[in-house]
Amino acid sequence: MASLPRRLLLTAVASAIALAAGEFGARKLYGSGFASVVDVYEHHPYRAFAHYRDTNGREVVTNELGWKDAAARRVAKKSPGIRVVVLGDSFVEGLGLADEETIPRIAERTLRRRGHDVEVLNGGRVSFSPLLEYQRLKRFLAAGYQTNYVVVLPDVSDVQDELSYAEQFTHSSSGEPLRLRGAIENPLLRGAYNHSALLRSLRRIQQAAVGRALPAAALPAGSSETERQRAHDELAKIAPDAVLDEIDQMSGTTLRVLRANWMLHPPSLRGWAGRGLRSLVSNLQRIGTLCRREQISMVVVVYPWPQMVYGSRDLARYSELRNRFGSWFLERELVADRQPSPAPTAYETAILAACDHLDAKCVTVVDEFRAVPQWERLFQPGDIHLSPAGNRLVADAIVNAVSASS
């Protein structure tokens, strides 16, 4: 009969083998999400020098900063020529697109063709908002990196994300975001979580079991008619003159519909969306203050979602657009005036007004999108993310802004 120490050793070895096998299996099944980590400042950046294929089979590579790049490379503290840092969410990162098709890379190629010695860094990350973009830029500069330009591309979805992230961060007395709060502040726990797909998978299961799984970063392309009807029924119960403030009581599908359509939904705009918009502008101002202090030129680019391009002149094509963009496109009967207008939305107006106080150059490409025949081709099929053609239009705005001041 084996002695007690020997039995304990065998048990420990068997447990270690089982955990190793579980970890191996979890990493195989976890998917591309394991390329990201939990970070107390930037919430969910990529790992440095990550290399994987996304759900579309596209190769994704990050540099030493954990930023999407053409190669897993070191980044010099200072570029020998002009450096441009582009900040934003999945539209800037280039969700579903190869690196050469992203806004930053197109802008870099165009600037070089115009004779500029330039490096453009892609600081975009899926589901980032100005709060996290401020954190990213602050860390970048604190580490000794330098840049001549910071280009910020705020996004319609930022309004919802700003509220979510604000709840998860501690803030200074002036309201400045500091770091994530809660158990994840513990470096040992955070390290174990970031390096173990098994732990992360168990956490996913636990969150799903208690109904706290995080909403998808993007609405699935083919939401069922049942889901659409549920969202329609929930929103139809809200009086046009009401104030919708507590959105956490809505279904996940309705939350995603509002994520894309809050600017066309007066009850949201008077409530939660208004608060989120004010937070977005406040963090843009923090980025502006940081740029001014470091003598960095700031550019803000406003680009549209389909709801901002669609106007009363497009009513004859409504069914075609609704089918193309699915639940991202709000049912017309839920809009107060039943005819979305091509005039600037509350989102555009707020960003443009903020630029007057930012000492930043602000450009909008919404009218340029509207001027393109069959403009929906500037978006990816069945999605609100931009196609390479849409990215080229936005990149041109960045190129013109940088060229004009360099």
Number of C-alpha atoms within 10 A of each C-alpha: 5 8 8 9 9 11 12 12 12 13 12 12 12 12 12 12 12 12 13 13 13 16 18 14 13 19 18 12 13 14 14 15 14 21 21 16 20 18 18 20 19 21 19 18 22 25 21 20 20 19 17 16 13 16 11 10 11 14 15 23 24 23 22 17 19 20 22 29 25 16 15 19 14 12 12 10 13 13 17 10 12 17 19 27 20 24 28 24 24 19 25 28 26 26 22 22 21 21 22 15 17 26 28 31 24 22 27 23 17 17 22 13 10 11 9 16 14 18 21 23 21 25 28 28 25 18 21 29 31 28 27 26 25 25 21 21 21 16 14 16 15 10 10 10 14 19 23 20 20 24 23 28 21 26 26 23 22 24 27 26 21 24 20 12 17 18 11 15 19 16 15 10 7 6 11 17 20 13 18 21 14 11 9 15 14 11 12 10 11 16 14 13 18 18 13 16 23 22 16 19 18 12 14 14 14 13 13 12 10 8 9 11 13 10 11 11 11 17 19 14 15 13 13 12 11 9 15 17 13 15 23 19 13 12 19 13 8 14 12 17 10 12 15 19 16 10 16 8 9 14 14 17 20 21 18 23 22 25 20 25 24 26 24 24 18 20 22 23 21 17 16 19 27 21 17 21 22 16 22 27 22 17 22 24 20 19 23 25 17 17 23 15 9 13 12 18 19 26 23 27 22 20 26 23 22 23 22 24 22 22 16 12 12 15 14 9 10 17 10 12 18 16 13 20 21 23 29 26 21 22 17 15 11 18 18 15 11 12 17 20 17 17 12 13 14 14 21 20 11 15 22 18 12 19 20 11 11 21 16 20 17 21 19 17 16 20 15 14 22 18 11 11 9 9 15 25 14 21 20 18 14 18 21 24 23 29 22 21 15 20 24 21 19 28 23 17 21 27 19 14 19 22 13 8 8 9
